[in-house]
Amino acid sequence: MTRADDGSSGRSRMMRKSHGSGYLLELRPTTTGQFRFGATPYSTIIIGVWGPRQKKIKAAYQFFLYTSLGSVFMLLAIPLILLQTGTTDSKISLTTEFSERRQIFLWIASFASFSVKVPMVPVHIWSPEAHVEAPTAGSVILVGIPSKLGTHGFLRFSIPMFPEATLRSIPFIYTPSAIAIIYTPSTTSRQIDLKKIIAHSPVAHINLVTIGMSSRAAAGIGGSIPPMSSHGPVPPALFLCVGVLYDRHKTRLARYYGGSVSTMPNLPTISFSSTLANMSSPGTSSFIGEFPISVGAFQRNSLVATLVALGMILGAAYSLWLYNRAVSGNLKPDFLHKFSDPNGREVSIFLPFLVGGATVL
């Protein structure tokens, strides 16, 4: 089998994986680029106008610059695809043979764009700051939508359209993803803001998805879909829990909380369910994806698979540490005097997120 035949066969396999997932329905990369670029101003306004703290303007500018500059690379790559294929329909683009040099150029452009949205190290800096400075609703939107745009772009466009460039660039995906999986759980031990602690969690989980997608193994690619789906309800539920506490006590500092399990029984129960889903415990929607990702990564690179397993352990450890710090322990009446559990309206808001996080897809 020639190299060209092998590349064509690999492309066909990747196409079948991508189209068979049932998750990726958009057929035009221009629509994805326009949505990504068009969604940036709205998220910037949410952070800059309704953010509760003084650093919101800096976070809004940072979010706007990172995401808009990343989107520009994708918008510049689309005309090159149009120049060769005569259309932006991805069905035609997927069957078009790009030269190796053009594949590398287009892959770099798409990688620069999608890696910002994932986000991957070192362009992840905007994510924790944007989440911390945004209002609760803004954090839910930011963590629930943009990250999937990045992984969607990799799985739907970059990998199947540019298979040879993807094969050559695997180390450029594995390295920042592995760093993020280890770095983000480790750095949470230095954080004192509950929201910033939670903001680091999605970075690790979504970089686990990028490793699975880049493994070129059926187990890894298939296993990357459930974590992408569970990434929608699980981190937003944790942000909502912090939002409930902040709404009542006007502080997110972890040292002020503790012992709320004896005064607010509903919120700790909701937090515990969300924490289990965040840990990818058995029975949750993200659990069925992490093991296949580990298998797929091990088939390609045992060192990366080892780092993935270590990142899972660190993620579970800091999730339990956060829950124990915020919920268990002794009450601190010198700081917090009044406690009120989530009312019926607030609980009803949590229900879709809890169902989504606990449902095995």
C-alpha positions as CSV (number, residue, x, y, z in Angstrom):
1,M,0.0,0.0,0.0
2,T,1.4,3.4,-1.0
3,R,1.6,6.3,1.4
4,A,-1.1,8.1,-0.5
5,D,-3.4,5.1,-0.3
6,D,-2.7,4.8,3.4
7,G,-3.5,8.5,3.9
8,S,-6.7,8.1,1.9
9,S,-7.7,5.1,3.9
10,G,-7.0,6.9,7.2
11,R,-9.0,9.8,6.0
12,S,-12.0,7.6,5.2
13,R,-11.8,6.0,8.6
14,M,-11.7,9.3,10.3
15,M,-14.6,10.6,8.2
16,R,-16.7,7.6,9.3
17,K,-15.8,8.2,12.9
18,S,-16.7,11.9,12.6
19,H,-20.0,11.4,10.7
20,G,-21.0,8.4,12.7
21,S,-20.8,10.2,16.1
22,G,-24.2,11.8,15.8
23,Y,-22.8,14.9,17.6
24,L,-21.5,17.0,14.7
25,L,-24.1,18.1,12.3
26,E,-22.9,21.4,10.8
27,L,-21.7,21.0,7.2
28,R,-20.1,24.3,6.5
29,P,-16.9,25.5,8.3
30,T,-17.9,29.1,7.5
31,T,-20.8,28.8,9.8
32,T,-18.6,27.5,12.6
33,G,-16.2,30.4,12.1
34,Q,-18.9,33.0,11.9
35,F,-20.6,31.7,15.1
36,R,-17.3,31.6,16.9
37,F,-16.4,35.1,15.8
38,G,-19.9,36.4,16.3
39,A,-20.3,34.9,19.8
40,T,-17.2,36.7,21.1
41,P,-18.7,40.2,21.4
42,Y,-21.7,39.0,23.3
43,S,-19.6,37.0,25.8
44,T,-17.4,40.1,26.2
45,I,-20.3,42.3,27.0
46,I,-21.6,39.7,29.6
47,I,-18.2,39.8,31.4
48,G,-17.5,43.5,31.0
49,V,-21.0,44.8,31.9
50,W,-22.4,42.4,34.4
51,G,-19.3,41.1,36.0
52,P,-19.4,41.6,39.8
53,R,-15.7,42.6,40.4
54,Q,-13.3,45.4,39.4
55,K,-11.1,43.3,37.2
56,K,-14.0,42.5,34.8
57,I,-12.8,45.0,32.2
58,K,-9.4,43.5,32.0
59,A,-10.9,40.0,31.8
60,A,-13.3,41.1,29.1
61,Y,-10.5,42.6,27.0
62,Q,-8.4,39.5,27.5
63,F,-11.2,37.2,26.5
64,F,-12.0,39.3,23.4
65,L,-8.3,39.5,22.2
66,Y,-7.6,35.8,22.6
67,T,-10.8,34.5,21.0
68,S,-11.1,37.1,18.3
69,L,-7.4,36.7,17.2
70,G,-7.9,32.9,17.2
71,S,-11.0,33.2,15.1
72,V,-9.1,35.3,12.5
73,F,-6.8,32.4,11.7
74,M,-9.8,30.2,10.9
75,L,-11.4,32.9,8.8
76,L,-8.1,33.3,6.8
77,A,-8.0,29.6,6.2
78,I,-11.5,29.3,4.8
79,P,-10.7,31.3,1.6
80,L,-7.8,28.9,0.8
81,I,-10.2,26.0,1.1
82,L,-12.7,27.8,-1.1
83,L,-10.0,28.5,-3.6
84,Q,-9.2,24.9,-4.1
85,T,-12.6,23.3,-3.7
86,G,-14.9,26.0,-5.0
87,T,-17.2,25.6,-2.1
88,T,-17.3,25.7,1.7
89,D,-19.4,22.5,1.9
90,S,-17.4,20.2,4.2
91,K,-18.8,17.1,2.3
92,I,-16.8,18.2,-0.7
93,S,-13.8,19.4,1.3
94,L,-13.5,16.1,3.1
95,T,-13.1,14.3,-0.3
96,T,-10.7,16.9,-1.7
97,E,-7.0,15.9,-1.7
98,F,-5.0,18.9,-0.4
99,S,-1.3,19.0,-1.0
100,E,0.9,18.2,2.0
101,R,2.2,21.8,2.3
102,R,-1.3,23.2,2.1
103,Q,-2.5,20.7,4.6
104,I,0.2,21.8,7.1
105,F,-0.6,25.5,6.6
106,L,-4.4,25.0,6.9
107,W,-3.9,22.7,9.9
108,I,-1.8,25.3,11.7
109,A,-4.4,28.0,11.0
110,S,-7.2,25.8,12.3
111,F,-5.1,24.7,15.3
112,A,-4.4,28.3,16.3
113,S,-8.1,29.0,16.2
114,F,-9.5,25.9,17.9
115,S,-6.8,25.6,20.6
116,V,-7.9,29.0,22.0
117,K,-11.5,27.9,22.4
118,V,-10.6,24.5,23.9
119,P,-8.5,26.1,25.6
120,M,-5.0,24.5,25.4
121,V,-1.8,25.6,27.1
122,P,-0.5,28.3,26.8
123,V,-3.5,30.1,25.4
124,H,-5.7,29.0,28.3
125,I,-5.0,32.2,30.4
126,W,-8.3,33.9,29.4
127,S,-10.4,31.0,30.7
128,P,-9.9,31.2,34.5
129,E,-10.0,35.0,34.5
130,A,-13.1,35.2,32.3
131,H,-15.0,32.7,34.5
132,V,-14.0,34.4,37.7
133,E,-15.0,37.9,36.5
134,A,-18.2,36.9,34.7
135,P,-21.5,36.7,36.5
136,T,-22.8,33.2,37.3
137,A,-25.0,33.0,34.1
138,G,-22.0,34.2,32.1
139,S,-19.8,31.4,33.6
140,V,-22.4,28.8,32.7
141,I,-22.5,30.0,29.1
142,L,-18.7,30.3,28.8
143,V,-18.0,26.8,30.1
144,G,-21.0,25.2,28.4
145,I,-20.5,26.4,24.8
146,P,-17.1,27.7,23.6
147,S,-15.0,24.7,24.7
148,K,-17.2,22.4,22.6
149,L,-16.6,24.7,19.6
150,G,-12.9,24.0,19.8
151,T,-13.1,20.2,20.1
152,H,-15.9,20.2,17.5
153,G,-13.6,22.0,15.1
154,F,-10.8,19.5,15.7
155,L,-13.0,16.5,15.3
156,R,-15.2,17.8,12.5
157,F,-12.7,19.7,10.3
158,S,-9.0,19.6,11.3
159,I,-8.6,15.8,11.7
160,P,-10.6,14.5,8.7
161,M,-9.7,17.3,6.3
162,F,-5.9,17.3,7.0
163,P,-5.0,13.7,8.0
164,E,-1.4,13.9,7.0
165,A,-0.8,17.2,8.7
166,T,-2.6,15.9,11.8
167,L,-0.4,12.8,11.8
168,R,2.7,14.9,11.7
169,S,1.5,17.3,14.4
170,I,0.4,14.8,17.0
171,P,3.3,15.9,19.4
172,F,2.0,19.5,19.2
173,I,-1.4,18.3,20.5
174,Y,-0.2,15.7,23.0
175,T,2.4,18.0,24.7
176,P,0.1,21.0,25.6
177,S,-2.8,18.6,26.4
178,A,-0.7,16.5,28.8
179,I,0.7,19.7,30.4
180,A,-2.8,21.0,31.0
181,I,-4.1,17.7,32.4
182,I,-1.3,17.8,35.1
183,Y,-0.9,21.5,35.6
184,T,-4.5,22.6,36.1
185,P,-5.4,20.1,38.9
186,S,-2.0,20.9,40.6
187,T,-2.5,24.7,40.5
188,T,-5.8,24.6,42.2
189,S,-4.1,23.9,45.6
190,R,-2.9,27.5,45.5
191,Q,-6.3,29.0,44.8
192,I,-8.5,30.6,47.4
193,D,-11.4,31.6,45.2
194,L,-14.1,28.9,44.8
195,K,-14.9,30.0,41.3
196,K,-11.3,30.0,40.2
197,I,-10.8,26.5,41.6
198,I,-13.7,25.3,39.5
199,A,-12.6,27.3,36.5
200,H,-9.5,25.1,36.2
201,S,-11.4,21.9,36.1
202,P,-12.9,22.2,32.5
203,V,-9.4,22.9,31.1
204,A,-8.1,19.5,32.3
205,H,-11.2,17.6,31.2
206,I,-11.4,19.1,27.7
207,N,-7.7,18.6,27.1
208,L,-8.3,14.9,27.9
209,V,-10.8,15.0,25.0
210,T,-8.1,16.4,22.6
211,I,-5.8,13.5,23.5
212,G,-8.5,11.0,22.7
213,M,-9.3,12.6,19.4
214,S,-5.7,12.7,18.4
215,S,-4.9,9.1,19.3
216,R,-6.0,7.9,15.9
217,A,-7.5,4.9,17.6
218,A,-11.2,3.9,17.5
219,A,-11.3,3.7,21.3
220,G,-9.8,7.2,21.8
221,I,-12.0,8.9,19.2
222,G,-15.2,7.3,20.4
223,G,-14.3,7.9,24.0
224,S,-13.9,11.6,23.4
225,I,-17.6,12.1,22.6
226,P,-19.1,11.4,26.1
227,P,-16.7,13.8,28.0
228,M,-17.6,16.5,25.4
229,S,-21.3,15.9,26.1
230,S,-20.9,15.8,29.9
231,H,-18.8,19.0,29.8
232,G,-22.0,20.9,29.1
233,P,-23.9,20.1,32.3
234,V,-21.3,19.3,34.9
235,P,-19.0,22.4,35.2
236,P,-22.0,24.7,34.9
237,A,-23.7,22.9,37.8
238,L,-20.6,23.6,40.0
239,F,-20.6,27.3,38.9
240,L,-24.3,27.5,39.9
241,C,-23.4,26.1,43.3
242,V,-20.9,28.8,43.8
243,G,-23.4,31.3,42.5
244,V,-25.9,30.3,45.2
245,L,-23.3,30.8,47.9
246,Y,-22.1,34.2,46.5
247,D,-25.7,35.4,46.1
248,R,-26.2,34.8,49.9
249,H,-22.9,35.7,51.4
250,K,-21.2,38.0,48.8
251,T,-17.9,36.2,49.0
252,R,-16.3,33.3,47.1
253,L,-13.3,32.9,49.4
254,A,-13.0,29.2,50.4
255,R,-11.8,29.9,53.9
256,Y,-15.1,31.5,54.9
257,Y,-17.1,28.4,54.2
258,G,-17.3,25.1,55.9
259,G,-19.9,23.0,57.8
260,S,-22.7,24.1,55.4
261,V,-23.9,20.4,55.3
262,S,-25.5,21.0,58.7
263,T,-27.2,24.2,57.8
264,M,-28.0,24.0,54.0
265,P,-28.6,20.3,53.3
266,N,-29.9,20.7,49.8
267,L,-26.9,22.6,48.4
268,P,-24.3,20.1,49.7
269,T,-26.4,17.2,48.1
270,I,-26.4,19.0,44.8
271,S,-22.7,19.8,45.1
272,F,-21.9,16.2,45.9
273,S,-23.7,14.9,42.8
274,S,-21.9,17.5,40.6
275,T,-18.6,16.7,42.2
276,L,-19.0,12.9,41.5
277,A,-19.8,13.7,37.9
278,N,-16.8,16.1,37.8
279,M,-14.6,13.2,39.1
280,S,-16.0,10.9,36.3
281,S,-17.3,8.5,38.9
282,P,-18.9,5.3,37.7
283,G,-22.5,5.9,36.7
284,T,-21.9,9.4,35.4
285,S,-21.9,10.5,31.8
286,S,-18.2,11.3,31.6
287,F,-17.0,8.0,33.2
288,I,-17.7,5.9,30.0
289,G,-15.4,8.2,28.0
290,E,-12.2,8.4,30.1
291,F,-11.3,4.7,30.0
292,P,-11.5,4.4,26.2
293,I,-9.4,7.6,25.9
294,S,-6.8,6.0,28.2
295,V,-6.8,2.9,26.1
296,G,-6.5,4.8,22.8
297,A,-3.7,6.9,24.2
298,F,-1.9,3.8,25.5
299,Q,-2.0,2.3,22.0
300,R,-0.1,5.3,20.6
301,N,2.1,6.5,23.5
302,S,2.4,4.9,26.9
303,L,3.9,8.0,28.5
304,V,0.9,10.1,27.5
305,A,-1.4,7.4,28.8
306,T,0.4,7.5,32.1
307,L,0.1,11.2,32.4
308,V,-3.6,10.9,31.5
309,A,-4.1,8.4,34.3
310,L,-2.2,10.7,36.7
311,G,-4.3,13.7,35.7
312,M,-7.5,11.7,36.4
313,I,-6.2,10.9,39.9
314,L,-5.3,14.5,40.6
315,G,-8.6,15.7,39.3
316,A,-10.5,13.4,41.6
317,A,-8.3,14.4,44.5
318,Y,-8.8,18.2,44.1
319,S,-12.6,17.7,43.5
320,L,-12.9,15.9,46.8
321,W,-10.6,18.5,48.5
322,L,-12.8,21.3,47.2
323,Y,-16.0,19.7,48.4
324,N,-14.6,18.9,51.8
325,R,-13.3,22.4,52.2
326,A,-16.6,24.1,51.2
327,V,-19.1,21.8,52.8
328,S,-17.6,19.7,55.6
329,G,-15.7,20.8,58.7
330,N,-16.8,23.3,61.3
331,L,-19.1,26.3,60.9
332,K,-17.4,29.7,60.9
333,P,-20.0,32.0,62.6
334,D,-17.6,34.8,62.8
335,F,-17.8,35.2,59.0
336,L,-21.2,33.8,58.0
337,H,-24.2,34.3,60.3
338,K,-27.3,33.5,58.2
339,F,-27.8,30.4,56.1
340,S,-30.6,29.7,53.6
341,D,-30.9,26.6,51.5
342,P,-31.7,26.9,47.7
343,N,-35.4,27.4,47.2
344,G,-37.7,25.5,44.9
345,R,-36.9,27.8,41.9
346,E,-33.2,27.4,42.4
347,V,-33.4,23.6,42.7
348,S,-35.5,23.4,39.5
349,I,-32.7,25.2,37.7
350,F,-30.2,22.6,38.9
351,L,-32.3,19.6,37.9
352,P,-31.4,19.6,34.1
353,F,-27.7,19.9,34.9
354,L,-27.9,17.0,37.5
355,V,-29.7,14.8,35.0
356,G,-27.3,15.5,32.3
357,G,-24.3,14.9,34.5
358,A,-25.6,11.6,36.0
359,T,-27.0,10.1,32.7
360,V,-24.9,7.4,31.1
361,L,-25.1,8.2,27.4
